[in-house]
Amino acid sequence: MPATHDLLAVPSARRAAIERIAGELVRGRTVVLSTHVNADGDGCGSEAALARLLRGMGLVPRIVNPTPWPNLFRFLLGPDLAEHSADGVRGLAGADLLVVLDISDVSRLGPLAESVRRLTVPRLVIDHHVAHDEPAGDILFSDIAACATGELVFDFAQVLGLSITPAIATALYVAMLTDTGGFRFSNTSPRCHAVAGQLLAAGVEPETIYRRVYQSVPVGRLHLLREVLGSLEHDPAIGLAWVSLDAGVMERHGVLTEDMDGIVEHPRSIAGTRLALFFRDLGHDRVKVSFRSTGGVDANVLARQFGGGGHAKASGALVAGSLADVRARVVDAARAYLKAVPAA
């Protein structure tokens, strides 16, 4: 059994990538940080932690996301950090450097994507997703073995000898907690737990964080969940389950995109389910599809058939078409894929 210090050792490839990034971090430079549309706990936590680490190095961080910072994770900003997402592409002006976190595909920057493509300043990427054809930067620090982008930001601090304050530790803990499903998913490695232990020692209060992240939902989410679960369909013969959300339901219940997190886990929790799908009608012939798998089923393989991507166990895609049309096409493809993948 490896000792804790062995688990915390930074792999040589990660160390080399961090040292390359460090060469771009010149004191006094303005560094814009960004992440994907509808940022999740890993994106927000990694940004909040890295912003504070960079400030401690004498740089000037500026958070500019393609969509507003989620209310659920606003506590990670604290009084010392502000976000400039409302500035849109104007927020990129004056940047000496761009760091994009938790993205393997530049298109996931949404309305910022084209402006990022045109930037002439160094563009860095810190990410743990499967590589995509068009990354958001030229200098990559990426490792799919990491449980979350937050783990890579922790390594950044370790290699450069930076102090991890309680605020930084909390942000990194949220990043790892949420991307591992509360340390339940298969990406929860021994190293992930070892890093989490270091963050607890640095001042994280786990009960407080759990309440903020998982026990602070608006009542509208429960009403919406009741409606979503009413759409449940299940094919036990091949281990497929799916739920759907019509356009306008979110507005009716007064919930936000961030309140969708975790809904797809309900169909995945059905005994014998190997693949779960969540279809969300965004209107204007666009449907967001979330893919979640178990065992040897690779959700990313299926998501990529529809122009999406992500992880083996958790992926997503934005598909053109009506809800009924997209659902029929994806469910048919899922059935065909599952029939070709032997059950464990």
C-alpha positions in Angstrom: 0.0 0.0 0.0 1.6 3.3 -1.0 2.3 5.9 1.7 0.5 9.2 1.6 3.7 11.1 0.5 4.0 8.7 -2.4 0.4 9.3 -3.5 1.0 13.1 -3.3 4.1 13.0 -5.4 3.5 14.9 -8.6 3.9 12.8 -11.8 6.8 13.9 -13.9 4.7 14.8 -16.9 2.5 17.1 -14.8 5.6 18.6 -13.2 7.1 19.4 -16.7 3.8 21.0 -17.8 3.6 23.1 -14.7 7.1 24.3 -15.1 6.4 25.3 -18.7 3.3 27.2 -17.5 5.3 28.9 -14.8 7.6 30.3 -17.4 4.7 32.4 -18.8 3.7 33.8 -15.4 5.6 37.0 -15.2 5.0 39.1 -12.1 2.6 42.0 -12.8 0.9 40.5 -15.8 -2.9 40.4 -16.1 -4.1 36.8 -16.3 -7.7 36.2 -17.5 -9.2 32.9 -16.2 -12.1 31.3 -17.8 -14.0 28.0 -17.9 -16.9 26.4 -19.8 -20.5 27.7 -20.2 -22.7 27.0 -17.1 -19.6 26.5 -14.9 -19.8 23.6 -12.5 -18.1 23.0 -9.1 -14.8 21.9 -10.7 -14.7 24.9 -13.1 -15.6 27.4 -10.3 -13.4 25.9 -7.6 -10.4 25.6 -9.9 -10.8 29.2 -11.0 -11.2 30.6 -7.5 -8.2 28.6 -6.2 -6.0 29.5 -9.1 -6.9 33.2 -9.0 -5.7 33.4 -5.4 -2.6 31.4 -6.1 -1.7 33.8 -9.0 -2.3 36.8 -6.9 0.1 35.4 -4.3 2.7 35.2 -7.1 2.3 38.9 -7.9 0.0 38.5 -10.9 -3.4 40.2 -11.5 -6.1 37.6 -12.0 -9.4 38.4 -13.7 -12.2 35.9 -13.9 -14.2 36.1 -17.2 -16.6 33.3 -17.9 -18.9 32.9 -20.9 -21.9 32.7 -18.5 -22.5 34.2 -15.1 -21.0 32.5 -12.0 -23.5 30.1 -10.5 -25.2 31.3 -7.3 -24.6 27.8 -5.8 -20.8 28.4 -5.9 -20.7 32.2 -5.3 -19.4 31.6 -1.7 -16.1 30.5 -3.3 -15.5 34.0 -4.6 -15.6 35.5 -1.1 -15.0 39.2 -0.5 -11.5 39.1 -2.2 -12.5 37.9 -5.7 -14.8 39.4 -8.3 -15.9 38.0 -11.6 -16.2 40.0 -14.8 -18.4 37.6 -16.8 -20.9 40.3 -17.5 -18.2 42.2 -19.5 -18.3 39.5 -22.1 -15.6 39.7 -24.7 -14.6 43.1 -23.3 -13.3 41.2 -20.2 -10.6 39.7 -22.4 -9.1 43.1 -23.3 -5.8 43.9 -21.8 -5.0 40.3 -20.9 -1.3 39.4 -21.0 -2.2 35.7 -20.6 -5.3 33.5 -20.8 -5.8 30.4 -18.6 -8.8 28.2 -19.5 -9.7 25.6 -17.0 -11.7 22.4 -17.2 -12.2 22.5 -21.0 -10.8 20.3 -23.8 -12.7 22.0 -26.6 -12.6 25.8 -27.3 -16.3 25.7 -28.4 -17.3 25.1 -24.8 -16.4 28.7 -24.2 -19.6 29.6 -26.0 -19.8 33.3 -26.7 -16.1 33.8 -25.9 -14.9 31.1 -28.2 -14.3 33.2 -31.3 -12.6 36.0 -29.4 -10.3 33.4 -27.7 -9.4 31.9 -31.0 -8.2 35.4 -32.2 -6.2 36.2 -29.1 -2.4 36.7 -29.7 -1.3 36.4 -26.1 -0.3 33.0 -24.7 -3.3 30.7 -24.1 -2.9 28.0 -21.4 -5.2 25.1 -20.7 -5.5 23.2 -17.4 -7.9 20.3 -17.8 -8.6 16.6 -17.2 -10.9 15.7 -20.1 -10.2 13.6 -23.1 -8.3 15.6 -25.7 -10.3 17.3 -28.4 -9.4 18.4 -31.9 -9.4 22.1 -31.0 -8.2 22.9 -27.5 -8.7 26.4 -26.1 -4.9 27.0 -25.9 -1.4 26.4 -27.1 0.2 25.3 -23.9 -1.6 22.3 -22.3 -1.5 21.0 -18.8 -3.9 18.1 -19.1 -4.2 14.6 -17.5 -7.3 12.4 -17.7 -6.0 10.5 -14.7 -6.8 13.5 -12.5 -10.1 13.2 -10.7 -10.8 16.8 -11.3 -9.1 19.9 -12.7 -8.9 21.0 -9.1 -6.4 18.2 -8.5 -4.2 19.6 -11.2 -4.4 23.1 -9.6 -3.3 21.5 -6.3 -0.3 20.1 -8.1 0.4 23.5 -9.6 0.7 24.9 -6.0 2.8 22.0 -4.8 5.3 22.2 -7.6 5.7 25.9 -7.3 5.8 25.9 -3.5 2.8 28.1 -3.1 0.9 28.3 0.2 -2.6 26.8 0.2 -4.8 29.0 2.4 -8.2 27.9 3.8 -10.0 29.7 1.0 -7.9 28.0 -1.6 -8.3 24.7 0.0 -12.1 25.1 0.2 -12.2 26.0 -3.5 -10.1 22.9 -4.5 -12.1 20.7 -2.2 -15.4 21.8 -3.9 -13.8 21.1 -7.3 -12.9 17.6 -6.3 -16.0 16.8 -4.3 -18.4 17.8 -7.1 -16.5 16.1 -10.0 -16.3 12.8 -8.1 -20.0 12.9 -7.1 -19.1 13.3 -3.4 -16.2 10.9 -3.8 -18.5 8.2 -5.1 -17.6 8.0 -8.8 -15.0 5.7 -10.4 -12.6 8.7 -10.8 -12.2 8.8 -7.0 -8.6 7.5 -6.8 -6.4 6.9 -3.8 -4.5 10.0 -4.8 -7.8 12.0 -4.9 -8.4 11.0 -1.2 -4.8 11.9 -0.3 -5.2 15.3 -1.8 -8.5 15.8 -0.1 -6.9 14.9 3.2 -4.3 17.7 2.6 -7.1 20.1 1.9 -8.9 19.2 5.1 -5.7 19.7 7.0 -5.4 23.2 5.4 -8.7 24.3 6.9 -11.7 22.8 4.9 -14.8 22.3 6.9 -16.4 19.3 5.2 -19.9 19.4 6.8 -20.2 23.1 6.0 -19.2 22.5 2.4 -21.6 19.6 2.1 -24.5 21.7 3.3 -23.6 24.6 0.9 -23.3 22.3 -2.1 -25.9 19.6 -1.6 -28.4 20.9 1.0 -29.1 24.4 -0.3 -31.4 23.8 -3.2 -34.4 26.0 -3.9 -37.8 24.4 -3.4 -38.5 24.9 -7.1 -35.8 22.2 -7.8 -37.9 19.6 -6.0 -41.0 20.6 -7.9 -39.0 20.3 -11.1 -37.5 17.0 -10.1 -41.0 15.6 -9.5 -41.9 16.6 -13.1 -38.7 15.2 -14.6 -39.1 11.9 -12.8 -42.6 11.6 -14.2 -41.0 11.4 -17.6 -38.9 8.4 -16.7 -38.5 5.6 -19.3 -36.6 2.4 -18.7 -35.4 -0.4 -20.9 -34.2 -3.1 -18.3 -33.3 -5.6 -21.0 -30.2 -3.6 -22.0 -29.8 -1.4 -18.9 -30.9 1.9 -20.4 -32.9 4.6 -18.6 -33.7 8.2 -19.5 -35.6 11.3 -18.4 -36.6 14.4 -20.2 -37.4 18.1 -19.5 -39.6 20.2 -21.8 -38.7 23.8 -22.7 -40.2 26.3 -20.2 -40.3 24.0 -17.2 -37.3 25.7 -15.6 -38.9 29.1 -15.9 -42.2 27.8 -14.5 -40.5 26.5 -11.4 -38.1 29.4 -11.0 -34.9 27.4 -11.2 -31.6 28.0 -12.9 -29.3 25.8 -15.1 -27.1 25.1 -12.1 -30.2 23.4 -10.5 -30.0 20.7 -13.2 -26.9 19.2 -11.6 -27.4 15.6 -10.4 -30.8 15.0 -12.1 -29.3 12.4 -14.4 -28.1 10.5 -11.4 -31.6 9.4 -10.6 -32.1 7.2 -13.7 -28.5 6.0 -13.3 -29.4 4.8 -9.8 -31.9 2.2 -11.1 -30.6 -1.3 -10.5 -29.1 -2.8 -13.6 -28.8 0.5 -15.5 -25.6 0.8 -17.5 -26.4 4.1 -19.2 -28.6 7.0 -18.2 -29.7 9.9 -20.3 -31.1 13.3 -19.5 -32.7 15.3 -22.3 -33.2 19.0 -21.7 -35.1 21.0 -24.4 -33.4 24.4 -24.6 -35.9 25.7 -27.2 -35.0 26.8 -30.7 -34.4 23.2 -31.8 -31.6 22.6 -29.4 -31.5 19.8 -26.9 -28.8 19.3 -24.2 -28.1 15.6 -23.6 -26.3 14.4 -20.5 -24.8 10.8 -20.6 -23.9 8.9 -17.5 -22.6 5.3 -17.5 -21.6 2.5 -15.2 -19.2 -0.4 -15.5 -17.5 -0.8 -18.9 -19.9 1.5 -20.8 -18.1 4.5 -22.1 -20.5 7.5 -22.2 -17.9 9.6 -24.1 -18.0 7.2 -27.1 -21.7 7.8 -27.5 -21.6 11.5 -26.8 -19.0 12.0 -29.5 -21.4 10.5 -32.0 -23.5 13.6 -31.4 -20.7 16.2 -31.4 -20.2 16.1 -27.7 -17.6 14.6 -25.3 -16.4 14.5 -21.8 -15.4 11.5 -19.6 -16.0 7.8 -19.9 -18.6 7.9 -17.2 -20.0 11.4 -17.7 -20.3 13.3 -21.0 -22.6 15.7 -22.7 -23.7 16.9 -26.1 -25.8 19.8 -27.6 -27.9 18.3 -30.4 -29.9 20.1 -33.0 -33.5 19.1 -33.4 -36.8 18.9 -31.5 -36.9 17.1 -28.2 -38.8 14.2 -29.6 -36.5 13.8 -32.6 -33.3 14.1 -30.6 -34.5 11.7 -27.9 -35.5 9.1 -30.6 -32.1 9.3 -32.3 -30.0 9.2 -29.2 -32.0 6.4 -27.6 -31.7 4.3 -30.8 -28.0 4.9 -30.8 -27.7 4.1 -27.1 -29.6 0.8 -27.6 -27.3 -0.1 -30.5 -24.2 0.8 -28.5 -25.3 -1.1 -25.4 -26.1 -4.2 -27.4 -22.5 -4.1 -28.7 -21.0 -3.7 -25.2 -21.1 -6.9 -23.1 -22.7 -6.6 -19.8 -20.4 -7.0 -16.9 
